[in-house]
Amino acid sequence: MSRLSLPFRSFLFTLDNISEIAFDAAGKPDRLHTDTPVLMLAVQGRGTAVIDGRRHRLGKGSCFLLPPRTLLEASADTDSPLRVYWLAFQAAPVDAGANGELSFSSYGELNAQPIAKLAGMFDELYRVRSSRDELIQFRQHIRLQELLYELARSNYAQNDRHPSKEAVRRTIDGLHRLNAVAANVEDLAKQANIGKRQYTHLFKQLTGKSPVDYITDLRLNWAKKELLTSNESIQQIAQGAGFKDVYYFSRRFKQWVGQSPKQYVSHTRQGIRVVALYYANVLLSIGVKPIGANLTWWGGSAFLREQEQDIVDIGIEPSLEALSRLKPDLILINDYHNADYALLSQIAPTVMLPYEGGRSIYEDARLIGKLINKPQASEELQLRFERLAAEAREKLTGIVSRQATAAIVRFEQEGRRFTVFGDNYGRGGWPIYRGLRLGIPEPVRRCAIDSGLQIVQDLPIDELPTYAGSADYLFVADEGEGIEHVRNSPVWLSLPAVTQGRAHVLDQANFSYFDPISIEGQLGLLVQLLSERQKQSAS
């Protein structure tokens, strides 16, 4: 049990809400999510809760203090409906020296004895939860203080009364933090400094499973994720999960999942439900519609509007609860969300593909295609782009010189600063440099491409000639400013591409996006843009 030691002197605790949650006997597990600290108390029945990947038995009197951003999956036993109270509260600092965010080490399972008294306090809080009377609402906050006091008093010396159980609990935590592959009951019992029989008994009390079954579950869970997210063979995954015999692994996997490893991969990837915090447009390009995506940042390509219909926009920082409701089989992220990897992995196998300036969009498609059983999609898209690019270059014969160069920029801060883009960062870079094969000015190549950055930001406007002064063509990504603030400036008017009528503004909906479908559309628009400008110059 955790020793509950709340910072009563420096924080004021106020009731947020309290609800009663019922789980049907033998029903499907329900997922719950915390946005604030939560007290959960089981008041009837028996069941199981998986909290941050750790399995706990629930019975009358089971009580947990859960930190914010916790994902919990709970279910009732087959013969016993389960009823719990779910009490969310806030902690506001009242001491000038207190940190603005509550942080204490007592999250976890608490001793809730005497249960009759504590359950009665929860009952009273729940009974008048909807009252609009200000005095009753004030009394609710006082009841919360009394409840927290009773829990703190009950748990103050709890650790000292059950040292063996606490030692077993620490070994369980270690199984989740460390690799469970090499774990065995004998070593775990030695770590807890108790006998194997007592260790097994206490372990089953805490988790509802024997140590062997619990460790096997952890290994199979790991294998389940690896089957979906890696390209290793079943034999390699079996060995990585601690199974020396691949046939024994396959048999245990089928007993646990209901399908053989091959059947599981084939079935899951066939109708795979993907949430894409990044790479949604790549998925759409290879014919897979994610059920949820960060359309706030990456949605809006003019070439993918129809495909984006019915995709849930989960936003930039989605809540775990919203993601859980989508029931994904796979979550895709890049390194922007790397800090959330552990939390996201509780919901579904999560693959992090970091941004790499040297990795092409087709390499992204190849890596993602392997995950979802579409290994040939990338090659087909690349061949199609190369064919379209050859046709585009043919159409521009006599219009655009084969020796012509181009620069791509974006203006910011009312024309006082600008950004330079390489060939692998959207804004038309791929079709301009790789498709039409326009040359890259040496400063752009050195700073944006050879560096691996693909983008050089926050440059002062007087450096514009350094990057664009030798370019035959200048493309301006309009993401708010266009050329509005620079069109009459001496720096702008000094550029050869401007004086010769070869400066073009690229609108955001058509040109900012970078995926196989969008760059094909951009290629066609560039041919149209350059051809029309040539006709205007001739007339």
C-alpha positions as CSV (number, residue, x, y, z in Angstrom):
1,M,0.0,0.0,0.0
2,S,1.1,3.6,-0.6
3,R,1.7,5.8,2.4
4,L,-0.6,8.7,1.8
5,S,1.1,11.9,2.7
6,L,-0.6,14.9,1.1
7,P,0.8,18.4,1.2
8,F,-2.1,19.7,3.3
9,R,-0.3,22.9,4.4
10,S,0.5,24.1,0.9
11,F,-2.5,22.9,-1.2
12,L,-6.2,23.3,-1.0
13,F,-8.2,20.2,-2.2
14,T,-11.6,20.8,-3.8
15,L,-14.1,18.4,-5.2
16,D,-14.4,18.3,-9.0
17,N,-17.0,15.6,-9.4
18,I,-18.0,12.2,-8.2
19,S,-19.7,9.4,-10.2
20,E,-20.8,5.8,-9.7
21,I,-19.6,3.3,-12.3
22,A,-21.1,-0.1,-12.7
23,F,-19.4,-3.0,-14.6
24,D,-21.6,-5.9,-15.6
25,A,-20.6,-9.4,-14.7
26,A,-18.5,-11.0,-17.5
27,G,-18.9,-7.7,-19.5
28,K,-16.2,-6.2,-21.7
29,P,-13.5,-4.1,-20.0
30,D,-14.2,-0.4,-19.9
31,R,-11.5,2.2,-20.2
32,L,-11.4,5.2,-17.9
33,H,-9.0,8.2,-18.1
34,T,-8.0,10.8,-15.5
35,D,-7.5,14.5,-16.2
36,T,-7.1,15.3,-12.5
37,P,-6.1,13.3,-9.4
38,V,-8.8,10.6,-8.8
39,L,-9.8,8.4,-5.9
40,M,-11.4,5.1,-6.9
41,L,-13.1,3.0,-4.4
42,A,-14.7,-0.4,-5.1
43,V,-17.9,-0.8,-2.9
44,Q,-19.5,-4.0,-4.4
45,G,-18.4,-7.1,-6.3
46,R,-15.1,-8.3,-7.6
47,G,-13.1,-7.6,-10.7
48,T,-9.8,-6.6,-12.2
49,A,-8.2,-3.3,-13.0
50,V,-5.2,-2.7,-15.3
51,I,-3.5,0.6,-14.3
52,D,-0.6,1.8,-16.4
53,G,-0.1,-1.8,-17.5
54,R,-0.2,-3.3,-14.0
55,R,-2.9,-5.7,-13.1
56,H,-4.7,-5.4,-9.8
57,R,-7.5,-7.4,-8.2
58,L,-10.6,-5.4,-7.2
59,G,-12.9,-6.3,-4.3
60,K,-15.0,-4.4,-1.8
61,G,-12.7,-1.9,-0.2
62,S,-10.1,-1.7,-3.0
63,C,-9.0,1.9,-3.2
64,F,-6.6,3.7,-5.5
65,L,-5.3,7.2,-5.8
66,L,-4.6,7.8,-9.5
67,P,-2.5,10.7,-10.9
68,P,-3.7,12.8,-13.9
69,R,-3.2,11.3,-17.3
70,T,-3.7,7.7,-16.1
71,L,-5.4,5.1,-18.3
72,L,-7.3,2.4,-16.4
73,E,-9.1,-0.6,-17.9
74,A,-11.5,-2.3,-15.5
75,S,-13.9,-5.3,-15.7
76,A,-16.0,-7.4,-13.4
77,D,-15.6,-11.1,-12.7
78,T,-17.8,-13.5,-14.6
79,D,-20.0,-14.1,-11.5
80,S,-20.0,-10.7,-9.8
81,P,-21.0,-7.3,-11.1
82,L,-18.6,-4.6,-9.9
83,R,-19.5,-1.1,-8.6
84,V,-17.0,1.6,-7.9
85,Y,-17.0,5.3,-6.9
86,W,-14.9,7.6,-9.1
87,L,-14.0,10.8,-7.3
88,A,-12.0,13.5,-9.1
89,F,-10.6,16.4,-7.2
90,Q,-8.4,19.5,-7.8
91,A,-5.4,20.7,-5.9
92,A,-4.7,24.5,-5.8
93,P,-1.6,25.9,-4.2
94,V,-2.2,28.2,-1.3
95,D,1.4,28.6,-0.2
96,A,3.5,31.1,-2.2
97,G,6.4,28.6,-2.2
98,A,4.3,25.7,-3.5
99,N,4.8,24.4,-6.9
100,G,1.7,25.1,-9.1
101,E,1.2,21.4,-9.8
102,L,0.5,18.7,-7.2
103,S,3.3,16.1,-7.1
104,F,3.5,13.5,-4.4
105,S,4.7,9.9,-4.2
106,S,1.5,8.4,-2.7
107,Y,-0.3,7.5,-6.0
108,G,-1.3,3.8,-6.0
109,E,-3.3,1.4,-3.9
110,L,-4.5,2.7,-0.5
111,N,-5.8,1.0,2.6
112,A,-9.5,1.9,2.9
113,Q,-10.2,0.6,6.4
114,P,-12.6,0.8,8.1
115,I,-14.5,0.3,4.8
116,A,-17.9,0.9,6.3
117,K,-16.9,4.4,7.4
118,L,-15.0,5.4,4.2
119,A,-17.7,3.9,2.0
120,G,-20.3,6.0,3.9
121,M,-18.3,9.1,3.3
122,F,-18.2,8.4,-0.5
123,D,-22.0,7.6,-0.3
124,E,-22.7,11.0,1.2
125,L,-20.6,12.9,-1.3
126,Y,-22.4,11.0,-4.1
127,R,-25.9,11.5,-2.7
128,V,-25.8,15.3,-2.9
129,R,-23.5,15.6,-5.9
130,S,-26.1,17.5,-8.0
131,S,-27.3,20.0,-5.4
132,R,-27.2,23.6,-6.5
133,D,-27.3,24.9,-2.9
134,E,-24.2,26.9,-2.3
135,L,-24.0,25.9,1.4
136,I,-24.3,22.2,0.4
137,Q,-21.6,22.6,-2.3
138,F,-19.3,24.2,0.3
139,R,-20.0,21.3,2.7
140,Q,-19.0,18.9,-0.2
141,H,-15.5,20.4,-0.2
142,I,-15.3,20.0,3.6
143,R,-16.4,16.3,3.3
144,L,-13.5,15.8,0.8
145,Q,-11.0,17.2,3.3
146,E,-12.4,14.8,5.9
147,L,-12.2,11.9,3.5
148,L,-8.6,12.7,2.6
149,Y,-7.8,13.0,6.3
150,E,-9.2,9.6,7.1
151,L,-7.3,8.0,4.2
152,A,-4.1,9.7,5.2
153,R,-4.5,8.5,8.8
154,S,-5.4,5.0,7.8
155,N,-2.4,4.7,5.4
156,Y,0.2,6.6,7.5
157,A,1.9,3.5,8.8
158,Q,0.5,0.9,6.4
159,N,3.8,0.1,4.8
160,D,5.3,-0.9,8.1
161,R,2.5,-3.3,8.8
162,H,2.8,-5.3,5.6
163,P,6.5,-5.3,4.6
164,S,6.3,-8.6,2.7
165,K,3.4,-7.5,0.6
166,E,5.1,-4.2,-0.2
167,A,8.3,-6.1,-1.2
168,V,6.2,-8.2,-3.6
169,R,4.6,-5.1,-5.0
170,R,8.0,-3.6,-5.7
171,T,9.0,-6.7,-7.7
172,I,5.8,-6.4,-9.8
173,D,6.7,-2.8,-10.5
174,G,10.1,-3.9,-11.6
175,L,8.6,-6.4,-14.0
176,H,7.0,-3.5,-15.9
177,R,10.0,-1.2,-15.7
178,L,12.6,-3.8,-16.7
179,N,12.5,-6.6,-19.2
180,A,10.3,-9.5,-18.0
181,V,11.8,-11.9,-20.5
182,A,14.5,-13.3,-18.1
183,A,12.3,-13.1,-15.0
184,N,11.6,-16.2,-12.9
185,V,9.7,-16.8,-9.6
186,E,12.8,-17.9,-7.7
187,D,14.7,-14.7,-8.4
188,L,11.6,-12.6,-7.7
189,A,11.1,-14.3,-4.3
190,K,14.8,-13.6,-3.5
191,Q,14.4,-10.0,-4.4
192,A,11.4,-9.8,-2.0
193,N,13.4,-11.7,0.7
194,I,10.7,-14.2,1.3
195,G,10.1,-17.9,0.4
196,K,8.8,-18.9,-3.0
197,R,5.4,-20.2,-1.7
198,Q,4.7,-17.1,0.3
199,Y,5.8,-14.9,-2.6
200,T,3.4,-16.8,-5.0
201,H,0.5,-16.4,-2.5
202,L,1.0,-12.7,-2.0
203,F,1.6,-12.2,-5.7
204,K,-1.8,-13.8,-6.5
205,Q,-3.5,-11.7,-3.8
206,L,-2.2,-8.5,-5.5
207,T,-2.8,-9.4,-9.1
208,G,-5.2,-12.3,-9.2
209,K,-2.7,-14.4,-11.2
210,S,0.3,-16.6,-10.5
211,P,3.7,-15.1,-11.1
212,V,4.3,-17.5,-14.1
213,D,1.0,-16.6,-15.8
214,Y,1.6,-12.9,-15.1
215,I,5.1,-13.0,-16.6
216,T,3.8,-15.0,-19.6
217,D,1.1,-12.3,-20.2
218,L,3.8,-9.6,-20.2
219,R,5.9,-11.6,-22.7
220,L,2.9,-12.3,-25.0
221,N,1.8,-8.6,-24.8
222,W,5.3,-7.6,-25.9
223,A,5.2,-10.2,-28.7
224,K,1.8,-8.9,-29.8
225,K,3.2,-5.5,-30.3
226,E,6.3,-6.7,-32.1
227,L,4.3,-8.8,-34.5
228,L,2.5,-5.6,-35.6
229,T,5.3,-3.1,-35.5
230,S,8.4,-4.9,-36.5
231,N,9.6,-6.8,-39.5
232,E,11.3,-9.6,-37.6
233,S,10.3,-13.3,-38.1
234,I,8.0,-15.1,-35.7
235,Q,11.0,-17.1,-34.5
236,Q,13.0,-14.0,-33.7
237,I,10.0,-12.5,-31.9
238,A,9.5,-15.7,-29.9
239,Q,13.1,-15.7,-28.8
240,G,12.9,-12.0,-28.0
241,A,9.9,-12.7,-25.8
242,G,11.8,-15.4,-23.9
243,F,10.4,-18.5,-25.6
244,K,13.1,-20.8,-26.8
245,D,10.7,-23.0,-28.8
246,V,8.8,-21.2,-31.5
247,Y,6.1,-23.9,-31.6
248,Y,5.4,-23.6,-27.9
249,F,5.3,-19.8,-28.3
250,S,2.7,-20.2,-31.2
251,R,0.6,-22.6,-29.1
252,R,0.6,-20.3,-26.0
253,F,-0.1,-17.2,-28.2
254,K,-3.1,-19.0,-29.8
255,Q,-4.4,-19.9,-26.3
256,W,-4.1,-16.3,-25.1
257,V,-5.2,-14.4,-28.2
258,G,-7.5,-16.9,-29.9
259,Q,-5.5,-16.8,-33.1
260,S,-2.0,-18.0,-34.2
261,P,0.6,-15.3,-34.6
262,K,0.3,-15.4,-38.4
263,Q,-3.5,-15.2,-38.2
264,Y,-3.3,-12.4,-35.7
265,V,-1.0,-10.3,-38.0
266,S,-3.0,-11.0,-41.1
267,H,-6.4,-10.3,-39.5
268,T,-5.3,-7.2,-37.7
269,R,-3.5,-5.6,-40.6
270,Q,-6.4,-6.4,-43.0
271,G,-8.9,-4.2,-41.3
272,I,-6.4,-2.2,-39.2
273,R,-7.7,0.8,-37.3
274,V,-4.9,3.4,-37.2
275,V,-4.7,6.7,-35.4
276,A,-2.1,8.9,-37.0
277,L,-0.8,11.9,-35.0
278,Y,1.6,12.2,-37.9
279,Y,1.8,10.5,-41.4
280,A,-2.0,10.6,-41.9
281,N,-1.6,11.8,-45.5
282,V,0.9,9.0,-46.2
283,L,-1.7,6.5,-45.0
284,L,-4.3,8.0,-47.3
285,S,-1.9,7.9,-50.2
286,I,-1.4,4.2,-49.9
287,G,-5.2,3.6,-49.6
288,V,-5.7,3.4,-45.8
289,K,-8.0,5.8,-44.1
290,P,-7.0,6.4,-40.4
291,I,-9.9,6.5,-38.0
292,G,-8.3,9.5,-36.2
293,A,-5.6,12.0,-37.2
294,N,-4.1,15.3,-36.3
295,L,-6.0,17.2,-39.0
296,T,-5.5,20.4,-37.0
297,W,-1.9,20.5,-38.3
298,W,-1.8,18.2,-41.2
299,G,-5.3,18.2,-42.7
300,G,-6.5,20.4,-45.5
301,S,-4.6,19.3,-48.6
302,A,-6.6,20.3,-51.6
303,F,-5.8,16.8,-53.1
304,L,-7.1,14.8,-50.1
305,R,-10.3,16.6,-49.0
306,E,-12.6,13.8,-50.0
307,Q,-10.4,11.2,-48.4
308,E,-10.2,13.2,-45.1
309,Q,-14.0,13.1,-44.7
310,D,-15.2,11.0,-41.7
311,I,-11.7,11.0,-40.1
312,V,-11.9,12.2,-36.5
313,D,-9.7,15.2,-35.9
314,I,-8.0,14.4,-32.6
315,G,-6.0,17.6,-32.6
316,I,-2.4,18.4,-31.7
317,E,-2.5,17.2,-28.1
318,P,-5.3,14.6,-28.0
319,S,-6.7,13.3,-24.7
320,L,-6.1,9.7,-23.9
321,E,-9.8,9.2,-23.3
322,A,-10.6,10.4,-26.9
323,L,-8.0,8.1,-28.3
324,S,-9.2,5.1,-26.2
325,R,-12.8,5.6,-27.6
326,L,-11.5,5.1,-31.1
327,K,-10.2,1.6,-30.2
328,P,-7.2,1.8,-32.5
329,D,-5.1,-1.3,-33.4
330,L,-2.0,1.0,-34.1
331,I,-0.9,4.5,-33.3
332,L,1.6,6.4,-35.5
333,I,3.6,9.3,-34.2
334,N,6.8,11.1,-34.9
335,D,9.3,12.5,-32.4
336,Y,7.1,15.5,-31.6
337,H,5.0,13.1,-29.4
338,N,7.9,11.0,-28.2
339,A,7.3,12.0,-24.6
340,D,3.8,10.5,-24.8
341,Y,5.0,7.2,-26.2
342,A,4.5,5.2,-22.9
343,L,1.0,6.5,-22.4
344,L,0.0,6.0,-26.0
345,S,1.4,2.4,-25.9
346,Q,-1.2,1.6,-23.1
347,I,-3.9,2.2,-25.6
348,A,-2.5,0.4,-28.7
349,P,0.9,-0.6,-30.1
350,T,2.5,2.7,-31.0
351,V,5.2,3.2,-33.7
352,M,7.4,6.3,-33.6
353,L,8.9,7.2,-36.9
354,P,11.2,10.2,-36.2
355,Y,11.5,13.0,-38.8
356,E,14.6,12.6,-40.8
357,G,15.5,15.2,-43.4
358,G,17.3,12.6,-45.5
359,R,14.4,10.1,-45.6
360,S,12.2,10.5,-48.6
361,I,8.4,10.5,-48.6
362,Y,8.5,7.2,-50.4
363,E,10.7,5.7,-47.7
364,D,8.0,6.9,-45.2
365,A,5.4,5.1,-47.3
366,R,7.5,2.0,-47.5
367,L,8.0,1.8,-43.7
368,I,4.4,2.4,-43.0
369,G,3.3,0.1,-45.8
370,K,5.2,-2.8,-44.2
371,L,3.2,-2.2,-40.9
372,I,-0.2,-2.4,-42.6
373,N,0.4,-5.2,-45.1
374,K,0.9,-2.9,-48.1
375,P,4.6,-3.5,-48.9
376,Q,4.3,-2.6,-52.6
377,A,2.4,0.6,-52.3
378,S,5.4,2.8,-52.0
379,E,7.1,1.5,-55.1
380,E,3.9,1.9,-57.1
381,L,3.5,5.5,-56.0
382,Q,7.2,6.3,-56.7
383,L,7.0,4.8,-60.2
384,R,3.8,6.7,-60.9
385,F,5.4,10.0,-59.8
386,E,8.5,9.4,-61.9
387,R,6.3,8.8,-65.0
388,L,4.2,12.0,-64.3
389,A,7.4,14.0,-63.7
390,A,8.9,12.9,-67.0
391,E,5.7,14.0,-68.7
392,A,5.8,17.3,-66.9
393,R,9.4,18.0,-68.0
394,E,8.4,17.2,-71.5
395,K,5.6,19.7,-71.4
396,L,7.9,22.4,-70.2
397,T,10.5,21.8,-72.9
398,G,11.3,25.2,-74.4
399,I,9.7,26.9,-71.5
400,V,12.0,26.1,-68.6
401,S,15.7,25.7,-69.3
402,R,17.3,22.4,-68.1
403,Q,19.9,24.6,-66.4
404,A,17.4,26.7,-64.5
405,T,17.6,27.0,-60.7
406,A,14.9,27.8,-58.1
407,A,14.6,28.8,-54.5
408,I,11.6,28.3,-52.2
409,V,11.0,30.8,-49.3
410,R,8.3,31.9,-46.9
411,F,8.0,35.4,-45.5
412,E,7.2,36.1,-41.8
413,Q,6.9,39.0,-39.3
414,E,5.5,41.4,-42.0
415,G,8.3,40.7,-44.3
416,R,11.1,41.3,-41.8
417,R,12.2,37.6,-41.6
418,F,12.0,34.6,-44.0
419,T,12.4,30.8,-44.2
420,V,14.2,28.7,-46.8
421,F,13.0,25.2,-47.7
422,G,14.9,22.3,-49.2
423,D,13.6,19.4,-51.4
424,N,12.1,17.3,-48.6
425,Y,9.9,19.6,-46.4
426,G,6.7,20.3,-48.4
427,R,6.0,23.7,-50.0
428,G,6.5,22.2,-53.4
429,G,10.1,21.2,-52.8
430,W,9.9,17.6,-54.0
431,P,8.1,18.3,-57.3
432,I,10.2,21.4,-58.0
433,Y,13.6,19.9,-57.3
434,R,13.0,16.1,-57.8
435,G,10.2,16.3,-60.3
436,L,11.0,19.2,-62.6
437,R,14.7,18.9,-61.7
438,L,15.3,22.6,-61.3
439,G,18.7,23.3,-59.9
440,I,19.3,24.2,-56.2
441,P,21.3,27.4,-55.4
442,E,24.5,26.5,-53.6
443,P,23.6,28.3,-50.3
444,V,20.2,26.5,-50.2
445,R,21.9,23.1,-50.8
446,R,24.5,23.7,-48.2
447,C,22.3,25.1,-45.4
448,A,19.0,23.3,-46.0
449,I,19.7,20.0,-47.7
450,D,23.3,18.9,-47.0
451,S,22.8,19.8,-43.4
452,G,19.8,17.4,-43.2
453,L,17.6,20.1,-41.7
454,Q,15.6,20.8,-44.9
455,I,14.5,24.1,-43.4
456,V,16.4,27.3,-42.4
457,Q,14.3,29.6,-40.3
458,D,14.2,33.1,-38.9
459,L,16.6,34.7,-41.5
460,P,16.7,38.5,-41.7
461,I,15.2,39.9,-44.9
462,D,18.5,41.4,-46.0
463,E,19.9,37.9,-46.5
464,L,17.3,37.0,-49.1
465,P,19.7,37.7,-52.0
466,T,22.2,35.2,-50.5
467,Y,19.7,32.4,-50.9
468,A,17.6,33.5,-53.9
469,G,19.8,36.0,-55.7
470,S,21.1,33.4,-58.2
471,A,17.8,31.6,-58.7
472,D,16.1,31.8,-62.0
473,Y,12.8,31.0,-60.4
474,L,11.5,32.0,-56.9
475,F,8.6,30.3,-55.3
476,V,7.0,31.9,-52.2
477,A,4.9,29.7,-49.9
478,D,1.9,31.8,-48.8
479,E,1.1,30.6,-45.3
480,G,-0.3,33.9,-44.1
481,E,1.8,36.7,-45.7
482,G,2.6,35.8,-49.2
483,I,4.5,38.7,-50.7
484,E,2.2,41.4,-49.3
485,H,4.9,43.1,-47.2
486,V,7.8,42.7,-49.5
487,R,6.5,43.4,-53.0
488,N,7.8,47.0,-52.9
489,S,11.0,46.5,-50.9
490,P,14.4,47.1,-52.5
491,V,15.6,43.6,-51.5
492,W,12.7,42.0,-53.3
493,L,12.9,44.1,-56.4
494,S,16.6,43.4,-56.7
495,L,16.1,39.7,-57.3
496,P,16.6,38.6,-60.9
497,A,13.7,36.1,-60.6
498,V,11.4,39.0,-59.7
499,T,12.6,41.5,-62.3
500,Q,12.2,38.8,-65.0
501,G,8.7,37.8,-63.9
502,R,9.6,34.4,-62.6
503,A,8.5,34.8,-59.0
504,H,5.4,32.7,-58.1
505,V,3.2,32.5,-55.0
506,L,2.2,29.0,-53.9
507,D,-1.0,28.8,-51.9
508,Q,-1.2,26.8,-48.7
509,A,-4.0,24.4,-49.5
510,N,-2.3,23.2,-52.7
511,F,1.4,23.4,-51.9
512,S,2.2,23.2,-48.2
513,Y,1.4,19.5,-47.9
514,F,3.9,16.7,-48.5
515,D,2.6,13.3,-49.3
516,P,2.6,11.1,-52.4
517,I,-0.8,12.2,-53.6
518,S,-0.3,15.9,-52.9
519,I,3.0,16.1,-54.7
520,E,1.5,14.6,-57.8
521,G,-1.2,17.3,-57.8
522,Q,1.5,19.9,-57.2
523,L,3.5,18.7,-60.2
524,G,0.5,19.3,-62.4
525,L,-0.2,22.8,-61.0
526,L,3.5,23.8,-61.4
527,V,3.4,22.9,-65.1
528,Q,0.2,24.9,-65.5
529,L,1.7,27.9,-63.5
530,L,4.9,28.0,-65.5
531,S,3.2,27.5,-68.9
532,E,0.7,30.3,-68.3
533,R,3.4,32.7,-67.1
534,Q,5.3,31.9,-70.3
535,K,2.2,32.7,-72.4
536,Q,1.7,36.0,-70.6
537,S,5.3,37.0,-71.2
538,A,5.1,36.1,-74.9
539,S,1.9,38.2,-75.3
